[in-house]
């Protein structure tokens, strides 16, 4: 620039961060701007989980397989639990695949703020990316477990039905339920650390509120409409119906679970946003 010429000022982008209160709508544009951070944290969660591990990603296979062996021994052989006409090992593993994703995603997202509390007071970013990335990272484990389930179906010669096209909807229900509950619990756990210790107990109770080790037809008929309010009931029975042909697809249970998962996700989302203003103060 020649001497004497007027300086050209560069445009400056001004970002104002304000403290808000009460219930707030979701800023989807902000989440979109931070999408790279979401994918980075998701990939980091995947790598950290299996870093310096001898078996590595094989833990995604061993966890449901070991649970299947225990359930087959205790419930299949000793308790003689009914299994809707399929081998109990396959019956239980088909339920453990979605349940393992849900329980692990819930625990990881419910602990996401506490485990990464040091980030909350150092830099601004949408706090929602922490529980959401924890849930998305578990999709890798789900894909691996589904591959193992496909191998077991070949061994037992149980081809899937046309209902396999419903699996994306069932996975969406699992994601919304785990994310909603995770956001709700992590927004409380950052302030009340007792929640962290209670989550494992909560997940154990929830497993017996879903047809993981037993068929849903053992539930009394008058109780089944209330039983189906648990989104994992429709998901697990949907997996078995689509992959093992144990029953017709339970469309009413899937629809009920879908509506409930939306409500859980919405409640968890608004609770998270309401408490978000105090995260940095209590972390």
ROVEXKOL-916790 format. One line per field, with one value per residue (C-alpha): residue number from 1; chain; x, y, z. Coordinates in steps of 0.02 Angstrom, whole numbers. Layout:
N
marke = NUM, ...
vexdren = A, ...
xx = X, ...
yy = Y, ...
zz = Z, ...
END
This chain:
283
marke = 1, 2, 3, 4, 5, 6, 7, 8, 9, 10, 11, 12, 13, 14, 15, 16, 17, 18, 19, 20, 21, 22, 23, 24, 25, 26, 27, 28, 29, 30, 31, 32, 33, 34, 35, 36, 37, 38, 39, 40, 41, 42, 43, 44, 45, 46, 47, 48, 49, 50, 51, 52, 53, 54, 55, 56, 57, 58, 59, 60, 61, 62, 63, 64, 65, 66, 67, 68, 69, 70, 71, 72, 73, 74, 75, 76, 77, 78, 79, 80, 81, 82, 83, 84, 85, 86, 87, 88, 89, 90, 91, 92, 93, 94, 95, 96, 97, 98, 99, 100, 101, 102, 103, 104, 105, 106, 107, 108, 109, 110, 111, 112, 113, 114, 115, 116, 117, 118, 119, 120, 121, 122, 123, 124, 125, 126, 127, 128, 129, 130, 131, 132, 133, 134, 135, 136, 137, 138, 139, 140, 141, 142, 143, 144, 145, 146, 147, 148, 149, 150, 151, 152, 153, 154, 155, 156, 157, 158, 159, 160, 161, 162, 163, 164, 165, 166, 167, 168, 169, 170, 171, 172, 173, 174, 175, 176, 177, 178, 179, 180, 181, 182, 183, 184, 185, 186, 187, 188, 189, 190, 191, 192, 193, 194, 195, 196, 197, 198, 199, 200, 201, 202, 203, 204, 205, 206, 207, 208, 209, 210, 211, 212, 213, 214, 215, 216, 217, 218, 219, 220, 221, 222, 223, 224, 225, 226, 227, 228, 229, 230, 231, 232, 233, 234, 235, 236, 237, 238, 239, 240, 241, 242, 243, 244, 245, 246, 247, 248, 249, 250, 251, 252, 253, 254, 255, 256, 257, 258, 259, 260, 261, 262, 263, 264, 265, 266, 267, 268, 269, 270, 271, 272, 273, 274, 275, 276, 277, 278, 279, 280, 281, 282, 283
vexdren = A, A, A, A, A, A, A, A, A, A, A, A, A, A, A, A, A, A, A, A, A, A, A, A, A, A, A, A, A, A, A, A, A, A, A, A, A, A, A, A, A, A, A, A, A, A, A, A, A, A, A, A, A, A, A, A, A, A, A, A, A, A, A, A, A, A, A, A, A, A, A, A, A, A, A, A, A, A, A, A, A, A, A, A, A, A, A, A, A, A, A, A, A, A, A, A, A, A, A, A, A, A, A, A, A, A, A, A, A, A, A, A, A, A, A, A, A, A, A, A, A, A, A, A, A, A, A, A, A, A, A, A, A, A, A, A, A, A, A, A, A, A, A, A, A, A, A, A, A, A, A, A, A, A, A, A, A, A, A, A, A, A, A, A, A, A, A, A, A, A, A, A, A, A, A, A, A, A, A, A, A, A, A, A, A, A, A, A, A, A, A, A, A, A, A, A, A, A, A, A, A, A, A, A, A, A, A, A, A, A, A, A, A, A, A, A, A, A, A, A, A, A, A, A, A, A, A, A, A, A, A, A, A, A, A, A, A, A, A, A, A, A, A, A, A, A, A, A, A, A, A, A, A, A, A, A, A, A, A, A, A, A, A, A, A, A, A, A, A, A, A, A, A, A, A, A, A, A, A, A, A, A, A
xx = 0, 70, 104, -42, -174, -318, -310, -440, -511, -541, -719, -730, -850, -917, -984, -1079, -1107, -1249, -1305, -1484, -1608, -1757, -1813, -1733, -1758, -1617, -1499, -1480, -1376, -1249, -1242, -1214, -1070, -988, -1019, -831, -810, -950, -867, -695, -759, -853, -694, -593, -716, -697, -506, -493, -606, -489, -322, -184, -299, -236, -403, -449, -614, -644, -721, -873, -894, -844, -965, -1128, -1054, -1004, -1176, -1256, -1158, -1207, -1391, -1395, -1323, -1430, -1594, -1587, -1517, -1558, -1717, -1782, -1840, -1949, -1868, -2007, -1955, -1774, -1614, -1596, -1419, -1481, -1637, -1536, -1397, -1523, -1586, -1412, -1357, -1478, -1473, -1282, -1287, -1422, -1344, -1167, -1226, -1330, -1185, -1061, -1176, -1236, -1055, -998, -996, -913, -777, -738, -771, -604, -666, -819, -730, -592, -678, -853, -940, -1115, -1114, -1236, -1095, -1025, -1173, -1216, -1039, -1040, -1197, -1138, -973, -1067, -1136, -969, -995, -1173, -1114, -986, -1113, -1236, -1103, -1077, -1265, -1269, -1137, -1238, -1392, -1294, -1235, -1414, -1484, -1607, -1623, -1693, -1867, -1919, -1941, -1753, -1798, -1869, -1699, -1650, -1809, -1771, -1593, -1661, -1775, -1624, -1521, -1657, -1693, -1510, -1471, -1624, -1594, -1407, -1432, -1553, -1437, -1276, -1356, -1389, -1227, -1117, -1198, -1248, -1110, -1221, -1304, -1143, -1142, -1328, -1324, -1254, -1390, -1522, -1463, -1468, -1648, -1696, -1631, -1761, -1895, -1861, -1876, -1690, -1686, -1870, -2003, -2125, -2275, -2240, -2297, -2483, -2592, -2671, -2497, -2428, -2490, -2397, -2250, -2233, -2205, -2025, -1952, -1831, -1976, -2029, -1847, -1797, -1956, -1937, -1759, -1816, -1965, -1864, -1710, -1774, -1956, -2014, -2177, -2258, -2179, -2254, -2303, -2407, -2261, -2139, -2255, -2280, -2092, -2059, -2176, -2103, -1925, -1969, -2040, -1886, -1768, -1864, -1871, -1686, -1643, -1737, -1674, -1497, -1519, -1599, -1452, -1319, -1292, -1220, -1109, -949, -984, -1006, -885
yy = 0, 171, 303, 420, 298, 266, 103, -26, -103, -289, -343, -405, -540, -508, -653, -610, -748, -708, -800, -856, -930, -1046, -1162, -1126, -1183, -1277, -1175, -1295, -1169, -1165, -1354, -1358, -1234, -1348, -1508, -1536, -1534, -1661, -1781, -1752, -1793, -1944, -2011, -1971, -2069, -2218, -2213, -2181, -2327, -2453, -2364, -2470, -2621, -2793, -2852, -2679, -2666, -2850, -2793, -2742, -2927, -3003, -2904, -2966, -3139, -3162, -3102, -3222, -3369, -3323, -3298, -3460, -3556, -3478, -3443, -3563, -3720, -3702, -3598, -3671, -3499, -3499, -3426, -3412, -3568, -3519, -3575, -3475, -3422, -3339, -3274, -3185, -3122, -3042, -2941, -2905, -2820, -2673, -2677, -2666, -2515, -2430, -2465, -2417, -2261, -2210, -2233, -2141, -1995, -1986, -1968, -1856, -1689, -1758, -1848, -1693, -1558, -1475, -1420, -1330, -1183, -1160, -1129, -1100, -1231, -1305, -1421, -1535, -1606, -1698, -1816, -1829, -1881, -2013, -2091, -2083, -2167, -2322, -2348, -2429, -2561, -2587, -2618, -2746, -2836, -2842, -2927, -3059, -3083, -3112, -3247, -3333, -3329, -3418, -3550, -3581, -3565, -3426, -3308, -3133, -3082, -2934, -2841, -2807, -2644, -2582, -2591, -2410, -2351, -2461, -2393, -2216, -2253, -2319, -2165, -2043, -2137, -2155, -1975, -1906, -2001, -1966, -1779, -1778, -1877, -1788, -1618, -1677, -1776, -1623, -1543, -1695, -1826, -1959, -1978, -2049, -2190, -2223, -2240, -2417, -2473, -2386, -2475, -2644, -2614, -2556, -2719, -2820, -2696, -2750, -2925, -2961, -3128, -3174, -3165, -3020, -3137, -3186, -3011, -3011, -2948, -2809, -2742, -2745, -2571, -2494, -2611, -2548, -2371, -2427, -2392, -2538, -2661, -2620, -2612, -2783, -2870, -2783, -2850, -3027, -3018, -2947, -3058, -3219, -3220, -3253, -3157, -3032, -2860, -2774, -2614, -2547, -2570, -2491, -2342, -2321, -2332, -2207, -2079, -2111, -2093, -1923, -1867, -1931, -1846, -1682, -1683, -1725, -1591, -1452, -1506, -1502, -1329, -1263, -1320, -1276, -1102, -1173, -1310, -1206, -1146, -1319, -1421
zz = 0, -51, 80, 101, 39, 161, 256, 214, 371, 369, 414, 592, 646, 819, 922, 1079, 1208, 1326, 1481, 1462, 1583, 1584, 1445, 1276, 1099, 1013, 906, 761, 662, 803, 810, 622, 637, 765, 667, 644, 833, 850, 729, 807, 982, 914, 833, 989, 1097, 981, 986, 1173, 1214, 1132, 1154, 1232, 1232, 1182, 1115, 1051, 963, 1002, 1166, 1065, 1024, 1191, 1298, 1218, 1186, 1367, 1425, 1302, 1375, 1553, 1509, 1408, 1555, 1691, 1602, 1455, 1537, 1722, 1724, 1558, 1500, 1345, 1189, 1059, 966, 930, 1020, 1179, 1136, 976, 1064, 1199, 1086, 968, 1118, 1187, 1026, 1043, 1232, 1240, 1126, 1228, 1399, 1348, 1257, 1408, 1529, 1419, 1380, 1560, 1615, 1471, 1563, 1720, 1623, 1518, 1647, 1612, 1440, 1507, 1586, 1456, 1291, 1225, 1118, 1116, 1266, 1176, 1072, 1224, 1259, 1073, 1024, 1163, 1090, 908, 953, 1010, 834, 790, 925, 864, 685, 745, 855, 711, 606, 742, 753, 565, 586, 722, 613, 476, 602, 663, 486, 531, 382, 418, 361, 254, 419, 416, 328, 495, 582, 542, 629, 780, 787, 780, 928, 1026, 984, 1037, 1198, 1249, 1202, 1291, 1451, 1440, 1421, 1567, 1682, 1634, 1665, 1843, 1867, 1838, 1991, 2093, 2081, 2161, 1991, 1919, 2047, 2026, 1836, 1834, 1954, 1847, 1690, 1777, 1830, 1655, 1580, 1675, 1621, 1441, 1362, 1358, 1450, 1433, 1295, 1306, 1298, 1478, 1528, 1576, 1434, 1537, 1577, 1401, 1345, 1492, 1465, 1285, 1348, 1374, 1200, 1215, 1223, 1044, 988, 1056, 1000, 831, 814, 855, 738, 594, 612, 692, 639, 817, 791, 674, 685, 839, 750, 895, 1017, 894, 868, 1056, 1085, 945, 1024, 1196, 1131, 1055, 1222, 1315, 1192, 1202, 1392, 1406, 1279, 1366, 1538, 1472, 1395, 1553, 1662, 1533, 1605, 1768, 1696, 1698, 1876, 1954, 1847
END
